[in-house]
Structure formats: structure tokens, C-alpha cells
Amino acid sequence: MTENVPGRLVELSEDTRSWLADLREDELKTLKEVVKMPAEDVREGFKMVRDLRTVTRFLRWLIYGAVAIFIATVALYENVLKVWVWIKGVPSA
């Protein structure tokens, strides 16, 4: 079987051969596992990862927004109290 490999590699483009030559051992194992899976499952897996990233990005910005609104509300409350005391004035003795 190893004698057929060089002949098959010659048919590949130069870019493909260089890409295959640069694969690390763990990348090769991953690629072998992905090839065993049905194409539709691989597509769905990539779609799920993309959707999960979108949802986590949305949730992160939602949390940032909630924290910002909380901080702004506290700051506004403190400043409204300061203005209220300033308008009310200091009681005369």
C-alpha cells in the first residue's frame, strides 16, 4: 500500500501536498476522524459551533450592557441625591 502513495500524491496540486506535509500528528488524527464521519454530520457540527459562538458573543454583550446600565443607574442616583441636597439647601441654624 505504501508504494501507491507517491503516485497518488503526484496527482495532487503543489499547495495540497505542502499542506499535507505540514500537518502535525494531532491534526492528522483529527482529520482522519473527520473523514470517517458522514459529511452531513461534519457540516452540522461546524454549524453548531458557529451558532454557539454567535450566542456566546450575544450573551457576553448582554452581560456587559446589564453591568453598564447598573453602574450608570447607581451613578445617576448618587448625583440626583447630590443635586437634591444642593437644591434643598443647608438648613439655617
Sequence and secondary structure as in RCSB ss.txt:
>XXXX:A:sequence
MTENVPGRLVELSEDTRSWLADLREDELKTLKEVVKMPAEDVREGFKMVRDLRTVTRFLRWLIYGAVAIFIATVA
LYENVLKVWVWIKGVPSA
>XXXX:A:secstr
 TTTHHHHHHTS HHHHHHHHT  HHHHHHHHHHHHS HHHHHHHHHHHHHHHHHHHHHHHHHHHHHHHHHHHHH
HHHHHHHHHHHHH     
